[in-house]
Amino acid sequence: MADKSRTTVTKKPLADFKVGVDNVIFSVDTEQNRLLVLLVMRQHEPYRDRWCLPGTLVRQGESLEESAYRILSEKIRAKNLYLEQLFTFGDIGRDPREAPDSYAVRYLSVSYFALVPFSQAELIADGVSGIAWYPVNQVPELAFDHNRILEYGHRRLCNKLEYSPVAFDVLPEAFTLSDLYQLYTTVLGENFSDYSNFRTRLLKLGFLSDTGIKTSRGAGRPASLYRFDAEAFAPLKNKPMVFI
């Protein structure tokens, strides 16, 4: 009886991973109806003098979230912000520093997305050759796979606005319904809902509290100021299409 041949499985050695954190930092310029993303210019190879998302390699003894907040504190000053982990990008060859003959050293990017108030955000230019807000629809070709990370972050932001109260993390404590609507139309586009339906739906849901104070802007009628009531919103948490 002939011996059955055996297939020898060659075990590949474990890869040596370097972990970075890249932040997709969004802001909404409601005066000019622009959704913006923060970009910095790389000072070193690879991709020297190319725009990219703010990022860093994780330091020893530092958590991923601590690394993400460190990037924020080094690039921007803002009182109110929202930060959430986005996705892990680890395709082979995503970083030119990976040796193509073995890929023994791999570069992972754990991405976060943040939303900060534009009027209060102060950029920090220390240690970078360039830092700027770019309209999302005018972003150039970025270093690494950062265009893909930005696209993923943009989709997440749009989805979060539809079912979560993320907008209230960057609005003032007291705001008008017009302020809120302007933020939504800037991110989602004016076709997502007309103002009348938006206003009616939000007030019916019952998680906005009228402060009893009105504010005058321009020649129009004074507008009521509202506050977000987190306790009243709790039963609606994570239900899709709350705001639309």
N, C-alpha and C positions, 0 to 999 in steps of 0.2 A: 504494500500500500504506500503510495507516494506521500511524502511529507507535505503538509500544507505550508505554503510560504507565509511568512510573517512580515507584516509591514512595520518597519521601524519608524516610530514617530520621534522626530528630532524636537526636543524642547527648546524653545527660544529663551534666551536669558531675559530676566526681568529688566524693564526699562528704568532708567534713572529719570524721574520726573522733576522738572522745575515748575513751580506753580506761581502764576501771576494773577493779579486782579486787575480787570479793566472796567472802568466806570462809564456808563452811558448817562451823562448828566444833562437832563432836559430842563428848559425853562420856557415860559410862555410870555412873549412880548405882546400883550393885549392891545397896546396903543397902535402897533403896526400889523397886528394880526399874524404874528409869526411864531411858529414852533421852532425853538433853537436847541442846538446841541453844542456842548463845550468841546473844543478840540485844542490840542497842544501840538507843537512841532517837535519832532524828534531831533536830538542833538548828536546822536551816535548811530553808527551802523548796527544792524541793518536798517535801511530806509531813512538814512540821514536826510534831514530837511523835508521830510514828508509829514503831513498832518496825520494825527492818530487820536484815539481816545485816551484820556488820562489813565495811566496804568503804572503798575510797579510789581516787582517780584515780592512774594511774601517773606517777611523776615523771620528769623528764629524766635520762637516764643510768642508769635503774633497770630491771632486767629484771622480767618478770612475776612470777617466783618470788621475787625480792627484795621486790617490793611485797607479795606474799602473806605472807611472813615478817614484814615490817614491821607489817602489821595484827595478826598474832599477838602480836608483842612489845609492841605498844601497848595491847593489850586483855587479855592473859592471861600469867601466868607459870606455866610447866610444864616439868618436867625431861624427860619423855618425851612425844613426840607423833609422829603420822603425818600427812604432808601430801602431797596429790596433786592435780594439775590435773583439773578436773571436765569443764567444757564452756564454750563461748562462746555467750552469749546476745546476739543482735543484731537482734531483730525491730524493724521500723519502728514508731516511736511508743511503744517500751517505756519511754521516759523523757520526762516532760512538758516538759523543756527543749528537746526537738527541735521546731523550728518546723514546724507542720503544713502550712504553705503550700509549703514547699520541701524540708524534711528535709536541708538542706545540711549541718547539723551532726548527727552521729549519735553515740549513746552505746553503746558495746559493754561488756559485762561478761564478763571472763574469770574464771570461778569456780573455786575450789579447795575441796576438802573436807579437814577435819582431824579427827583423833581424839586426844583428850587424856585423861589419867587424872583422874577427878573428885576423888579424895582429895588430889591434889597441886596441882590447878589453883587459882591465885589470880587473881581478877579485878582489873583495873586500871580505876578509875573516873575517872581524870584526863581532862579534856577532853570528857566526855560527860555528858549530863543523866540518862542511865539505862543500866544494863547489867545483864543478868540471864540465868540459865539458865532455859529454858522446856522443859517436857516436849514432845516432838515432837507428841504427839497433842492438845496444848492451845495450839498456836501461834495467835495472832490474825491478822487480815488485815494483811499486811506491806506496806511501801512498795515501789514499783516492781513488778517481777515476781518478788520474792524468795520468795513462796510456791512458785512454780514451780521456782525454783532449789533451794529446800530439798527439795522432793519428789524432784527429780532426784538430789540428793546422798544422800538417804535410800536410794533404790534402789541407788545405787552402793555405799554402805556395806554393805548387806545382801548384795549380790553378792560384794563383796570378802571378806566373812567366810566365804563358802561355799568359796572356792578359794584364798585367800591367807593368809599368816601375819600379817595386819595386827593381829590382837588382841595378839600378843606384843610389839608396839611400845609398848603402853600398860600391859601387865601388869608386875608386879615381875619381877626376874630369876628368882626362885624363886617358884613358885605351886602351888596345889593344883589338881587336876582340877575340884574344885567351884568354885573361883574362875573357871576358864576357862568352865565350863558356865554359870555365872551370867551372865557377860558375853554369851554367845551367846543365852541365853533372853531377856535384857533387850532385845536388838536385834531378834532374829528371832521372838520369841514362844515360849512353852513347848511349842507343838505341833510344833516343827521336829524334835525328837528327844527320846526319854527319856534320862535320865542313864546308865542301864546300857548302852544301845547306843552312846551318845556316847563313854563311857569305853572300851568294848571296841574300837571302831573306831580311836580315837586311839592307843591303846597298840599296836595291831596295825600301824599305819602306821610306827611306829618312829622318829619324829623328836622324841619327848619323852624326855629323860634323867632317870632317877630319881637325885636327889641323895643318897639314903640318909638324908636328914634327915626327921624327922616333926614336925608342929606340932599342938598341941592347941587347939581352939576350942570352948568350951562343954563340955557333958557327953558329947559323942560321942567315938568312938575317934580317936586321933591320925591325921592324914592325911599322906600322903607329899608331899614337895615335889619338883617337877619343873622342868627347864629346857628351853627350846626349842633344838633342834640344827639350825641353819640349813643345815649341810652335808648332814645326813641328809634334810632337806626338799627340797633342790635338785631331785632327779629328779621330784618331784611338782608342781613350780612350774607354775602356770597350768592345771593339770588341773581340770576342773569338779567340783564336789560332793565335794571332798576331805574336808570335815569333817562331811558329813551322810550 
